[in-house]
Amino acid sequence: MDQFSAALPADRHSPVRLRVGIVGAGRVGAVLGAALAAAGHDVVAAAGLSDASRARAARLLPGVPLLPTDEVVAAGDLVVLAVPDDALAGLVAGLAGTGGWRRGQLALHTSGAHGLAVLAPAEEAGVLGLALHPAMTFSGGPEDLPRLLGTPFGVTSRPEHRAVAETVVLEMGGEPFWVAEADRVLYHAALVTGANHLVTLVAEAADLLRTAGVEQPARVLGPLLGAALDNGLRRGDAGLTGPVSRGDVGTVAGHVAALADRAPDAVAGYVAMARRTTERAAAAGRLKPHEAQPLTDLLDGVEVPR
């Protein structure tokens, strides 16, 4: 944490020292707590049940006691809610039902899928609610904390609280950008498509290479995927390469046959991505209609193993 604190620009250290409670000392909560501590705030309590959470809190939040959730909330001027998406609404409402919130508190949640609506029970109790989602993957490793520097945060708040939300993000070393309440779910779906599904695709490709006898898939995939990611980010659909973008129906048919024979569980994913790639290539003008249609016909006719 000392290295992280030293790395933060001086103007990001808070002139106001808040007592911070972390509800959910998991991969995200413990890191944000460490960042807030580095910014000059006082992390006074955290809640975490698993052994992994306890170990993470000991490493990132040394000396911070692990307490029941209601005690953590009671202790904090700023409460960080870093819990799974599906648990957030029940947690906020449950605390409201037992009088756990108090007027004047700040409460921020880290869910990308939720905006302010989920915090309504707390806001009704006089809490200032913020939705601050770090657009970063957290693996639970030591690299998570330094990665926070410069990480974009999707910010949703009341218009009058936007400056507060952006200040908290900047203090943690992040870079705020605005996400409207109505766009929050679509925003999160976009990030899941780009990050979580990417990991699935990479792992799937690595497994297929191993099946094909390649002993070190990472050596093959690293340069290729790095270039593909760069192409996609810089050029969008214009960066597409490969047999679908060329309209090579025979090659795609060969892939489907090989997968059905050697890796049947991978057929559905390949067909779905090939179909979407065909659609995007056609929409971008990379494929003419007479080139796209044979691919669509081929893919529509594939019997996906069940």
N, C-alpha and C positions, 0 to 999 in steps of 0.2 A: 504494500500500500504506500510506503514511503516513496518508491520510485514513481508510482503513478502520480502522487501528489506533486512531486518535483516536476513532472512532465506537464502538468496543467498550467496554462498561461495564468499569470498573476491576476489578470482582470476577470478570471472566472471564479475566483474565490469569493464566497458570499460575504457581504458586509453584515448580514443578519444570521445569527447562529440559531438554528432550529433544532428541537429535539425530534429525532426521526425514529419511527417504529417500522420495522420490516415484517410484513405478514407474508410468509413464504420465502424462507431463506434457501431457495433453490438456485438453479443455474443463473436466473436473471436477478432475483431479488438480492442475493448476496453481493453480486457485482455492482448493482446500482447503489446499494448501501455503502460499499467501499468507496464509490465515486463521490457520494454525498459527503462522506466523512472527509475525503481528500479535499473537498471544496470548503471545508470549515464547519460543517454541521456536526451535531452530536448524535450519533446512532446509539440510542439508549436501550433498545430491546428488539428482539427478533423472535419469530415463531417458525419452528421447523421440526417436523416429526421424524423424518427418516434419518438413518445413520449418515447417509450422504450429505443431507442438509446440515447436520450437526458438524460434520468434518469440514464442510465448505465454510460454514459460519466461523469455525475456529480459525481457519486460514485467512479469510477475507475480513472478518469482523472480530478480531481478537479482543477478548474482554467483554464483549457484548453478551448479556444474559439471554438465554432462550426461555421464553415465558409463554403461557397460554395466550391465544389470540386476543381475547378481550383485554388482557393486561397490557399487551403490546400497543393496542389501539389507545387505551387510556393514557399511556405514557407519552404518546407522540403528539407534537404539534403538526408534523407532516407524517402521514401514514402512507407507506408504499404497499400496494396490494399486488403481489406478484404470484398469483395463484392460477391454476388452469382455467381456461375460458369458461367451461361449463360449471365451475364452482363459484365463479365471481358473483353472480346475481344472488345466490343463496347466502353467501357470506355477508354481502353488504346489507341485505334485508334482515338477516338474522341479527346483526349487530344493531341495526336500527330498532328492531323489536325488543331488544333487551336494554335499550338506552345507552348503547356503547359509544355512539358518536356524540360529540359536543360542538356547540356553535363556535365557529372561528378556526376549526381545524382545516388543514389542507389534506386532501386524500387524492392520490393518483393511482391509477391502475396501469398495468403494462400490457394489457390485452390488445392485440391488433384487431380482433374481430368485434370488439365492443367500443362504443363511444361513451357519451355521457349518460344515456338513458339508464344504463345499469347502475349508475351512482345516484339515481333519483332518491332512494330512501335516505341516503346520507345527506344529500343536499337539502332535503326537507327538514333535516335536523340542524341546518345552518352550516354545513360543511361546504367548503369550496372544492369542487370536484374537477379533476383533470384526467384526460386520457393521453398518456405519453407512451408510445410504442417504439422501442428501439428496433430499427430495421436491420437486425444483425442476428446471426445464429450464435447460440451459446452452447458450447459443448461440455461445459463443466471443468475445463482444463485451465491451466494458468494463463493461457493466451487470451482468455475472455476479457480480462480487465484492461489490458492495453488496447485491445480492439475497440473498446468503447470510445476512445478518442477519435473524434470526427465522424462517428456513426450517425446517420440520419435518424431522426425520431419523428414519427407521424404524430402530430399534435392536434388534439381536438379539445376545445374548451368553449365556455361562454365568451362572446366577443370581448366583454369587459375584463376577462381573466387571461386573455391571450398573452399579454406581456409577462404575467406571472408564469404561465406554462413555459414560454420560451426561455425565460430566465433560468428556471429549474433545469431545463435541458442543457443550456449552455454551461451551467455550473458543473454538470456531470461530464462535460467534455464533448457533448453531442452537438448535432446541427439540426435545429428544428425545421420542419416543413409542415404546412397546413393540410389537414384532411377534414373535409366537411363531415358532419355527423351522418348524413345520408349516404356518404360514399365509403363509410368505414369498412363494411363487410367486403365490398368489391376490392378495396385497397388491400385487405388482408388476403383475399383469394389470389390476387396478383402476386403477392410475396410468396405464398405457399407454392404456387405454380413455378415460380422462378427458383426458389431455394430448396424446399423440401422435395419437390418432384425431381429436381435436378440430381439430388443425392441418390434417389431411387434409380434414375436413368444411368448414372455413373456406375452404381453397384451392379445393375443388370448387365451393362456392357462388360464390366470386369468379369462377371461370372461366365458370360458367353465366351470371352477370350480364353478363360481357363478351360472351358469345355472343348475349345478348339486347340488346346495344347500349348497355349501361351502361358509360361510360368510366372511372368512378372507383368501383369496387365497395366500396372501404373506407369511403367516405362513407355508403353505404347500410347496409352490414353492421355498422359500428361500434356505433351506438346500439342496433340490434336485437339483436345478439349479446350486448352488455353486459347488456341487460335480461333476455335469456333465461338467461344464466349466473346472474345474481342470483336469478331465479325458481327455477331448478333447485337452487341451493345452499340457498336459504331454505325452499322449499316442496316440493322433490322432485317426484313425479309430479303433485302438485296444481298445479304451475306450468306444466303442458303447455298449449299453445295450438295453434291451427292446424286444418287440415281433418281430420287423423286423429282428434284429440281430440274433434272435433264429429261424427264419423261421416259426413263429406261424401264419399261414395264417388265421385260424379261429378267432383269436383275432383281427387281422387287419380288417377282414370282419365285425366283430361286431362293431368295432370303426366306420367304414364307415357308417354302418346302423344307429347307434345311432346319428351320426352327421347329416345324411340326415334327420332324424326325428326331432331332437331337435335344431340343429344349422346348417342349410343348407349352410349358407354363409361360414362356416369353412371347407366344404368338399374339395374344390379345393386346399386349402393350405395344408391340411393333406395329400391328395393324392400325391401332388407334392413332399412334403418332404419325404413321405414314399418311393416313387419311387427312389428319389436320394439316400436315405439311403440304399435301396436295392442294388443299383448299387455300392455304395462305399463298402458296406459289402461284396459283391461278389468279387470285385476287390481286397480287402484286404485278401480274403480267409476266412472271417468269415462265409460266406454262400457258400455251394457247389452249382454247377449249378442246380442240381435237387431240391435244397431247394429254390433257388432264383426264378426259373421260375414260380412256382405257385403264388408267390407274384406278380411278374410282370404281369401275366395273370389276376389276380384279379384286380389290380390297373388299368390296361388298359381297363378293362370292366366297370369301374365305370362311371356312367353318372353324370357329374358335373352339379348341378343346375345352371341355368342362371338367 
